């Protein structure tokens, strides 16, 4: 569920048609502010608090981070 939610939400931030776990935010044209906003939206949607450290570079890292930290 987390992966599907994130992939759907990322579609709102990029015009790239193919988003995979290996996609980097740079390739997708998503900057750190967009990632921060995405995490805030995820917190609201999933009802959790996520402490973002800024080291996430790929979609897969974001998915793994959210799955590991959602409470």
Secondary structure in CASP SS format (residue, H / E / C, confidence):
PFRMAT SS
TARGET T0000
AUTHOR 0000-0000-0000
METHOD secondary structure of the structure
MODEL  1
X C 1.00
X H 1.00
X H 1.00
X H 1.00
X H 1.00
X H 1.00
X H 1.00
X H 1.00
X H 1.00
X H 1.00
X C 1.00
X C 1.00
X C 1.00
X C 1.00
X C 1.00
X C 1.00
X C 1.00
X C 1.00
X C 1.00
X C 1.00
X C 1.00
X C 1.00
X C 1.00
X E 1.00
X H 1.00
X H 1.00
X H 1.00
X H 1.00
X C 1.00
X C 1.00
X C 1.00
X H 1.00
X H 1.00
X H 1.00
X H 1.00
X H 1.00
X H 1.00
X H 1.00
X H 1.00
X H 1.00
X H 1.00
X H 1.00
X H 1.00
X H 1.00
X H 1.00
X H 1.00
X C 1.00
X C 1.00
X C 1.00
X C 1.00
X C 1.00
X C 1.00
X C 1.00
X C 1.00
X C 1.00
X C 1.00
X C 1.00
X E 1.00
X H 1.00
X H 1.00
X H 1.00
X H 1.00
X H 1.00
X H 1.00
X H 1.00
X H 1.00
X H 1.00
X H 1.00
X H 1.00
X C 1.00
X C 1.00
END
